[in-house]
Amino acid sequence: MTRKVTVAATQMSCGADAASNLDRAEALVRRAAGAGAQVILLQELFETPYFCKDQDAAYFGLARPVEGNPVIARFADLARELSVVLPFSFFEAAHNAHFNSLVMIDADGSVLDLYRKAHIPDGPGYQEKFYFTPGDTGFRVWDTAYGRLGCAICWDQWFPESARSMALQGAELLFYPTAIGSEPPPAPPIDSSAHWRRVMQGHAGANLTPLIASNRVGREIGLTSEITFYGTSFIADETGAVVADAERADDAVITASFDLDAVRARRLGWGVFRDRRPELYGAIATVDGSRRR
């Protein structure tokens, strides 16, 4: 038996006009579906520029609740029309709390359960702790028309615990919508793109699970800093090898196909889940590695 699934990663620049951003995102989804993709990943918070460059309470006005969210409704209709699955990133308002969240939109347009970003960064140009409460949902996987999918968000991708938690719940594919680029002062002027990739390639290889990452592109200027997002969205196979990748500066759609049953057979045959010793991993559930009770 085979279950061949074609996935896509997209990337785009985002301007000040939200309607234009949404139209461009829809065009990328249609382009990916036309190339045969069944699960299509859009980048993190693609409706607007990445507003976390600055601390400005006015940006809380961008947040919407899940219920009655017109943008989620629009892309649910699109998913239904194209029979595709869309992991969908958005800025969530929940009474007096705000989250960096996503829902999984299934191929029939149904909006599946919510995930709220667990790890929230705070540094020059990436001041997310001002806007987002750390997520309270735990890591999630979803049964969809095209497999059991795991999806986390941006800074989550640096933590192996996130990927392993989704894999332990049976995720057959791992997805990460993201927004990352240059490091504005006073941070050191490093280019983290290769490091960013290698970390996620390691997640794919360690869990023997293909991984799809979508990043934004373009230069965005804020009140106090600017960031040039470095794209390089990619798809890795279950060994961590990059099988499709995008350039640094252009809008893009990339695709790859996986036989989920063949990947599962390889994962089980390799034995890394058989040979795990969770009873020895207590230190990982602590902040400082201490075994004090």
N, C-alpha and C positions, 0 to 999 in steps of 0.2 A: 504494500500500500504506500502511496505517496500523497503528501499534502504540500504541494508546491505553492508558495506564497511570494508575491512580488511586493517589495516595499520601496518607498521613496523617501528621500530627505530633500527638503527645499531650503533655500536661503534667499533673503531679499533685504534691500535697504528700506528704511521706514522714514517717511517724512512727517510734517506737521499735520497734514490732512488725513484724518482717520479714514474717511470714506475711500480715498485713493489707496491707502494701505490695505483695506479690506478687499477692494477690487483686485489689487495685485496678488494678494494671497489666494483669492478664489481662482484667478487665472493660473497660478502655479499648481493648485490642486487639479484643475481641469487638464493642464499639461501633463501632470504626472499620471492621472487616470488614463489619458490618451496613450501614454507609453506602457500601459498595462499594470500600473501600480494598484494594489488593493488596500494597502495601509500606507497613509501619506502623513508625514510629520512636518508640521509648520513650526517655526521657531518660537521662542519664549516671548510673550507680550508683544505680539506683532502689530497690534492695532495702532500703536503710537511709537514715537521714539522712546528709547530707554530712559525713562524719567528719573531713575534712581541715581543719576549723576549728581543730583542736587537734593537738598532737603527743602521742600516747598510744600506746605500743607495744601496748596491749591490742587495738587495732583491727586489728592484723595477723591476729588470729584470725578476721576476717571473710573473708579471702581463701581461694579454692579453686582447684585446678587445673582445666584444661579437661576433661581426661578424668575421667569419673565425676561431673561437676558436676550435682547434682540440679536446680538451677534452670534450667540450660541444657536439660537433658532435658525438664523440664516445658514450657518454651516451644517446644521443638522439636516436641513432641506437639501443642501448640496450633497452631503454624504448619501442621503436616500436616492437622489437623482442618479448619482454615479456608482452606487453600490460600493462605496469605499468606507474604510474605517479612518477616523480622524482623531488622534490625540490632540486635545484642544486647550491651549494655554490662555488664561485670562486673569485680570485683576479682580478679585472677589471682595465684595462688601458683605459682611455678615453682622448686622446690627452695628455695634461699635468696634468690631474687629475687622481687620483687613488681611487678606491672604494672597499669596502668589499661588494660584491654583490651576488645575486642569480637570476637565472631564473627558471621558472616553466616549466618542460618538460612534455608535456601531453603524454597520452598512445599511441598516433599515432606517437610519435617522434617529434611533432611540438614544437618549442621553444617559449613559451609565454613570456609575458612582463617581464621587469627587475625590481628588487627591490634593492635599495642601502641602506645598513645599516645606520640607522638614528642616533643611539647613539654610540659614539666612546669612549672607555675607555682610561685612561692614568694613569698607576701606575706601581709599580715594577713588572716586568715580563710581563706586558700587555700594552706595549707602542704603542698602535694602532694609536694614533694621529700623530705619525711620518709618518705613511704610508697612512692612509685613510682620505680622505675628508668626512665630514659628508654627509650622503645621501640626495639627493634632489628629490627623487621620491614620498615621502609620503608613507604611509603604503598601501599595495596592497593586493587584493584578486584576485583569478583566478578561472574561470569556467573551470573545467576539466571533463574528462570522468567519474570521481568518486565523483564529488561533487564540491562545491565552497570552495576553500581552502585559508587560510591565512597563511603566512609564514614571520617571521622576524628572526633576526640573533643575537645570543649570548647576548651581553650586552642589547639589546632591551628587553630581557626577564625579566629584573628587573623592567620594567616600565609598570604599569597597563594601561597607556594610549595607549600603543602599541596594547595590546590584545583587549582593548575595541574598538579602532579604526577599527581593522579588524572585530570584531564581529558586529559592527554597519553597516559595508559594506556587511554583510550577510555570513561571514565565517562560515562554518559548522564544520571545523576542524582547529586547530591551530598547527603550526609546528615551532620548533626552533632548527636549527643546531647550535652547540656551541662548544667552547673550553675553559674549565675552570678546574682548579685544585688547587694545593697548592699555597700559597702566599709567594714568595721569599722575603728576607730582602731587604729594611728595613720595609716592611709591617709586621704587627703582624702575627705570625705563626698560623693562624686559619684554620679550615676545614669548608668551606662554603657549603659542599655538601647538608646537610639537609636543610639549609636555602634556597639554590638554588632551591631545590625541592618544598619547601613549598610555595615560592613566585609563582611559576608557577601553582601549584595545586590551589592556590587562583584565578589565572586568569581563569582556567577551571571552578571552582565553581562559580565565580562571573558572568561569561558570559554564564554559562550552555552550554559549548562547550568543547568537548574532546580535549586534548592537547598531543602532541608528542614531546619529546626532545631527541636529539642525542648528546652525548658528546664523546670526544676522551679519550683514555687510554694511559698509558705508561709514562716513565720518559724521558724528553727531556732536554738536556743540551745546553745552549747558551753560548755566550761569557762572559756575565756578571751575569747570573742567570740560575737557572734550575727550572723546574716545573714538578711535578708528576700529570698528569691529572687523575681525579678520576672517570671517567666513570659514573656509576649509571644512565645511560640513562633510560627513563621511559615513560610510557603511562598512562595518567589519564583520567578518564571518566568525564562526564559533571557535576558531583558533586565535582570533585577534587580528588576523591579516586584513588590511584595508582592501576591499574589493570594488569600491566606488568612492570617488572623492571629487569635491568641488574646488574651484579656485578661490582666491582670497578676496576678490573685489567685485564680483559680478553676481547678479541674481542667477539662480541655478535650480535645476531639478536633476537628481541622480537616482538611479534605481539599481536594485539587485534582487535576485530570486533565490529562495532557500526551500529545500525539501525538509519540512519540519520533522517528518518521521525519520529521515536519514540523520538529521542533526541530533534528534533524541537518541537514536541508536549509538551514535558516536559518544554522546554525553554519558550514557549509561555504561558503555564499554570502557571508557577511560577511568571510571571508578572514583572520581574525586568526591562525589556525593556519598557513595558507599563507605568511603574511608574517613569521612569527617568524624571529629571527636568533640561534639558540642559540650560534653561535660568538662572538657579541659579549657574552654574558652571564656571562663568567667571574667577574666581581666578585661575583655573587650566590652563588657556591659558596665564598666566603671569609667569614671572620668580620668583617673590618674593611674589605672592599672593596678591599684591596690586591692588586696584581698581582705581588707579590714571589713568587719561586719558592723 
